[in-house]
Amino acid sequence: MATDRDALANALHDTLNKKYKTQRVAYFLNEDIYTPTDVRDWLSTGSSVLDLAIANLPNGGIPYGRITELQG
């Protein structure tokens, strides 16, 4: 069953990327080196404790290029 699902996923991946020749639209998130969901830059809030709490990274903060809502 898993091989049928893998074959279908690979066929869909290849078909979508062939249809849209000018850009890549289908990704395997666990196998591709670059995916559009990867966060590359972080915007500091000015507070190192808050940056760590938001991103769980020492030099984190708010992800650049993402829609973010702050409350409080």
C-alpha positions as CSV (number, residue, x, y, z in Angstrom):
1,M,0.0,0.0,0.0
2,A,2.8,2.4,0.9
3,T,4.5,1.9,-2.5
4,D,1.3,2.7,-4.3
5,R,1.0,5.9,-2.3
6,D,4.6,6.8,-3.0
7,A,4.2,6.1,-6.7
8,L,1.1,8.4,-6.8
9,A,2.9,11.1,-4.9
10,N,5.9,11.0,-7.2
11,A,3.6,11.1,-10.3
12,L,1.7,14.1,-9.0
13,H,5.0,15.8,-8.1
14,D,6.4,15.3,-11.5
15,T,3.2,16.2,-13.4
16,L,2.7,19.5,-11.5
17,N,6.3,20.6,-12.0
18,K,6.1,19.8,-15.7
19,K,2.9,21.7,-16.1
20,Y,4.3,24.9,-14.5
21,K,7.6,25.0,-16.4
22,T,8.6,28.5,-15.3
23,Q,8.4,27.8,-11.6
24,R,8.5,24.8,-9.2
25,V,5.2,24.3,-7.4
26,A,5.5,20.8,-5.9
27,Y,7.9,19.9,-3.1
28,F,8.7,17.0,-0.9
29,L,9.2,18.8,2.4
30,N,11.4,16.1,4.0
31,E,13.6,15.4,1.0
32,D,14.2,18.7,-0.9
33,I,17.2,20.9,0.1
34,Y,15.2,24.1,-0.4
35,T,11.5,24.4,0.4
36,P,9.4,27.6,0.5
37,T,8.4,26.8,4.1
38,D,12.0,27.2,5.4
39,V,12.5,30.3,7.5
40,R,15.8,31.9,6.6
41,D,15.7,35.3,8.3
42,W,14.5,36.4,11.7
43,L,13.4,39.9,12.8
44,S,14.6,40.7,16.4
45,T,12.0,42.1,18.8
46,G,14.7,43.8,20.8
47,S,14.4,41.4,23.7
48,S,16.6,38.3,23.6
49,V,14.2,36.5,26.0
50,L,11.2,37.2,23.8
51,D,13.2,36.2,20.6
52,L,14.0,32.9,22.3
53,A,10.4,32.3,23.4
54,I,9.0,33.0,19.9
55,A,11.5,31.1,17.7
56,N,13.1,28.7,20.2
57,L,16.4,29.9,18.8
58,P,19.1,32.0,20.5
59,N,19.1,34.6,17.8
60,G,15.5,34.1,16.7
61,G,12.6,36.5,16.8
62,I,9.7,36.9,14.4
63,P,10.1,35.0,11.1
64,Y,10.8,37.4,8.2
65,G,8.3,37.2,5.4
66,R,5.5,35.5,7.4
67,I,2.2,36.9,8.7
68,T,2.5,37.2,12.4
69,E,0.0,38.4,15.0
70,L,1.1,39.7,18.4
71,Q,-1.2,40.1,21.4
72,G,-0.8,41.3,24.9
